[in-house]
Amino acid sequence: MGDPERYRNKEEIQQWQETDPIGIYNKFLMEKNIATDAELSDVHTQVEAEIEDAVEFAESSPEPKPEELFEHIYVED
């Protein structure tokens, strides 16, 4: 699963990583001694686990019935 990003060159990936808001915020947190690299790594690990759990739940859930396709799209009084 995932996108191998074969269509992106190394320069584009490097430029994206330099402007990545999460990376910038992580650097800010470490520079201000708000969080350590280990703490941020733990958060990253926890988030990855939550994402994997959500994907597993979605993939193991039954497909919705066709008649449910348009349910919960609009607010109903």
C-alpha positions in Angstrom: 0.0 0.0 0.0 1.2 3.6 -0.5 2.5 5.7 -3.3 6.0 4.9 -4.3 6.3 8.4 -5.9 8.3 7.2 -8.9 7.0 10.2 -10.8 8.8 12.7 -8.6 12.5 13.5 -8.9 14.9 13.8 -5.9 15.0 17.6 -6.1 11.3 17.9 -5.9 11.1 15.5 -2.9 13.9 17.4 -1.1 12.2 20.8 -1.7 8.9 19.4 -0.4 10.7 18.0 2.8 12.3 21.4 3.4 8.9 23.1 3.4 6.9 20.4 5.1 4.9 22.0 7.8 5.1 19.0 10.1 8.9 18.9 9.8 9.1 22.7 10.4 6.9 22.4 13.5 8.9 19.5 14.8 12.1 21.5 14.4 10.4 24.5 16.2 9.3 22.3 19.1 12.8 20.9 19.5 14.5 24.3 19.2 12.2 25.7 21.9 12.8 22.7 24.1 9.1 21.9 24.1 9.6 18.4 22.9 12.5 16.0 22.3 13.2 14.1 19.2 12.3 10.9 21.1 9.0 12.3 22.2 8.1 13.4 18.6 9.2 10.0 17.4 6.8 8.4 19.9 4.0 10.6 18.7 4.8 9.6 15.1 4.7 5.9 16.0 1.4 6.3 17.8 -0.1 8.2 14.8 1.1 5.5 12.4 -0.5 2.8 14.6 -3.8 4.7 14.7 -3.7 5.1 10.9 -2.9 1.4 10.4 -5.8 0.5 12.8 -8.2 2.8 10.9 -7.2 1.3 7.5 -7.5 -2.3 8.9 -11.0 -1.4 10.2 -12.1 0.1 6.9 -10.7 -2.8 4.8 -12.4 -5.4 7.1 -15.7 -3.6 7.2 -18.5 -4.8 4.9 -19.3 -2.8 1.8 -22.3 -0.5 2.2 -25.5 -1.4 0.5 -26.1 0.6 -2.8 -29.2 2.2 -1.3 -27.1 3.7 1.5 -25.0 5.6 -1.1 -26.7 9.0 -0.5 -27.3 8.7 3.2 -25.6 11.1 5.6 -24.7 13.6 2.9 -27.2 16.3 3.8 -28.5 17.5 7.2 -31.9 16.1 7.7 -34.4 17.9 10.0 
